[in-house]
Every structure is written in C-alpha cells, then in structure tokens.
Amino acid sequence: MTDISNFMKPFTQQEPIPAAAIERAVEIMQSGRLHRYNLAEGDSNEASQLEREYAEWQGVDYCVACTSGGYAIQLALRACGVMPGDKILANAYTLAPVPGAIHNVGGVAVLVDIDSDYHIDMADLEAKAVASGARFLLLSHMRGHIADMDRLADICERLDICMIEDCAHTMGASWRNQRSGNFGKAAAFSTQTYKHMNSGEGGFLTTNDPVVAARAVVSSGSYMLYGRHGAIPAEEVFAEVKLLSPNYSGRMDHLRAALLRAQLPAIEDSISRWNVLYDTLAARLRAMKGVVIPSRRQEEFYVGSSIQFQANGLKRDQIPLLMEACAARGVELKWFGDDEPKAFTSRYDSWKYIDDIPHLPGTLAVLEKTLDMRVPLTFDVQDCHLIADIIEQEVRQLLP
Ligand SMILES: *Cc1c(COP(=O)(O)O)cnc(C)c1O
C-alpha cells in the first residue's frame, strides 16, 4: 500500500467574510441602527437593497429577507395559503427543518419516496397526490439534486398542486437554464453558515406572485412599514392583505444584510470554485470500486457544495466502519441511513411527530448506503485528491 498522509483541514471551515462587509458591519454597529426599519435621514437601507439585488440576481419580482431558511419555508407555506390540517406532499429525503416547517404551520406531511438518484419519485408523487388530495408540494432540492422540473411542473398543473421550493442547497443552480426557485409559487433560500452565502443565520423568500409577496412581507413582521422593503408589489395589493396577515416576526437586520450584499457579487465565482472541487471528487469516486455516484441529468446545472455517494460494494453494517476509518484519517463523512439521527442527518422515520409515517422502500434503499460529505471552499483540488485517496483505500480494505 502506498503511504498516504492523513487529511488535516476541518470540514466546517468557511471562508472569511469579505473585508468590505466587515467594514460596513462596523459602521452599522457604530450607528446603533441595526433593525431594518430603523433608518436615519440619508441612511442606506441594507435590508431592502439586498432584497432588490437578490431579486434581480434570482430573476424574480419579489424577495423578502428573513431570519432563516426554515422560517422562509414556513412563511412561504402560509403566504401560499396553507391552513392547519392541510396536507403537504414532501420528498422524504431532506433535512429536519422541512418536516419541521410543515409541522409548524399545522400542516400534515405526506411523505413521498425518492428514486435512486435522490430525486422525488414521480410515480409515487402522483399516486400520493391523488390518494391524499393534497394541494401543496414542498419540494426540497435536497443536496442540490434537481428533479425533472418539466415533468414535475406538468404533474402539479394537472393535479392543481401549488409547489413551494426549498432551495437551501440550490442557490445558483438551474434546470434548463431556469434558476431553481423559479418553478413553483414561492421559494425559500437559506444564508445560514453552511449554505451558499453566509450571514450566520438568514434566508429569503422569493416569488413572482404579488399577493403571496405582500402577505409574506406583512407576516415577516413589517408592522405597517412594508413600504421600506426593496422588492415588493404595488400598494393596492398590500391594501387587500395587510389586515388579514398576522405578524410572524422574522425579519433580517441590516448587519446580516450588509454581510450578504458583499457576498452576492462573488457568488458566481464561488459556484465555479465549488464545481471544480466537486467535479474532481466526483470523477475520483466514479472510478472507485464499490462506490456509486448518482448520475446528473444534462438539463441540470448544479452547485457542488456537498457530495453524496453510495458505498454499494459494502454491507450495511460496514458503513459505520468506513466512517470510523475515514474519520481517523481526517475525512468526515455523514450517513443518511443511520437508525439514529446524528448531527444534521436523519432518516424520515425518525420524525416521530408525523402521523402515519409511510414505508418508503426507495428512500430506505438509497439512504442505507448513502454517505455525505461537505465540500467547503477552503479546500483545494489537491485536498480533494487526498480525500479521494483516503476513501479509496478505506473502501478497498472493507471490500470482500
Ligand atoms: C439548511 C436547510 C434548511 C433550513 O435553513 P436554515 O437557514 O438553517 O433554517 C432547509 N432545508 C434544507 C434542505 C436545508 O439544508
């Protein structure tokens, strides 16, 4: 065996916040005016400018900056008209804030199976939509794997289903040159530290629907100061909804907005760098014995901020051994098939607060051997090769 050194960099290390953002943040802190509606004469309104800039970049009419991605999902569900007791279809391979958002708005999750490439299973979606009568679909583009959006749009139209997209992993990704988030009625994005822009906590709701936008702005906690937002519909739309939209306080502040405004112009560059790292890892994993990398469709433009592979050559009980062996050499893998939820990974059957958790054979089979790895931008191509060398050696040790 060739001598391969251990990997030493942390998988949780982000790049620093740009110097210009830090400078601006200090100015804002010195002014004391952090709240988005607290503006002195002539102040630059960071939150509303961010909304305008993000809406333009995303290619939508309206954008609301809020406290988190999970909050943006809840707000989107409510603004799209979900009422307590409503059934909401959702792909079962996702992260816990998704079923949590459904629970938080009083919805009833109808979990849908996935296919072997991590996309929502179209046949199961149709069957469950018809059987449940659900009128909403919360589609999570989990780990950046984008389903066939043409087929999905067709199903939603035929069955009169309102689609809300969770784009926590697809900010900047697209399907047939249309940005993820621009297919459904509304979309939610996260700017939490581990996503594609970093404000610690934060999120966006985007939509092209003026009524959904006005409801979301008022409900995000705008009191009657909604006029100070950056990407909003006309006053007459607000007049219709403002007294009917409860205040679910969840605004973004100027400080976080300033951090994000400085990062947005660099996002395309970040995406290119992510994909160089991702493509390096994917090519290596694809060539490995005992390992399968899901195929990506030509129509998809992804952002490779994390990578998933299936250790299909191993038995289920060898997966923890592989993780341990890799961890001992500095390579941090997570397992979505574990019986116990660990850190950010959990399997749908651990969300015990959901009534009638279905049996989803596709999801269980895929997750059973799915390993997940973050790809932070603080890694370089050489790091990716070292990581791949370590995984390859450790998999080989376990193969029969
Ligand atoms: C991170 C994440 C969210 C929630 O975002 P927060 O900003 O952490 O609330 C929702 N869905 C998915 C798939 C995520 O990864």
The ligand as an SDF file (V2000), in Angstrom:
LIG
                    3D

 15 15  0  0  0  0  0  0  0  0999 V2000
  -30.3890   24.3880    5.9340 C   0  0  0  0  0  0  0  0  0  0  0  0
  -31.6160   23.8320    5.3670 C   0  0  0  0  0  0  0  0  0  0  0  0
  -32.8760   24.3890    5.6270 C   0  0  0  0  0  0  0  0  0  0  0  0
  -33.1150   25.4520    6.6540 C   0  0  0  0  0  0  0  0  0  0  0  0
  -32.2900   26.5300    6.6180 O   0  0  0  0  0  0  0  0  0  0  0  0
  -31.9310   27.3040    7.9910 P   0  0  0  0  0  0  0  0  0  0  0  0
  -31.4590   28.6160    7.4770 O   0  0  0  0  0  0  0  0  0  0  0  0
  -30.8960   26.5090    8.6960 O   0  0  0  0  0  0  0  0  0  0  0  0
  -33.2050   27.4150    8.7680 O   0  0  0  0  0  0  0  0  0  0  0  0
  -33.9560   23.8740    4.9640 C   0  0  0  0  0  0  0  0  0  0  0  0
  -33.8490   22.8620    4.1010 N   0  0  0  0  0  0  0  0  0  0  0  0
  -32.6720   22.2810    3.8420 C   0  0  0  0  0  0  0  0  0  0  0  0
  -32.6360   21.1640    2.8640 C   0  0  0  0  0  0  0  0  0  0  0  0
  -31.5210   22.7400    4.4720 C   0  0  0  0  0  0  0  0  0  0  0  0
  -30.3590   22.1560    4.2420 O   0  0  0  0  0  0  0  0  0  0  0  0
  1  2  1  0
  2  3  1  0
  2 14  2  0
  3  4  1  0
  3 10  2  0
  4  5  1  0
  5  6  1  0
  6  7  2  0
  6  8  1  0
  6  9  1  0
 10 11  1  0
 11 12  2  0
 12 13  1  0
 12 14  1  0
 14 15  1  0
M  END
$$$$
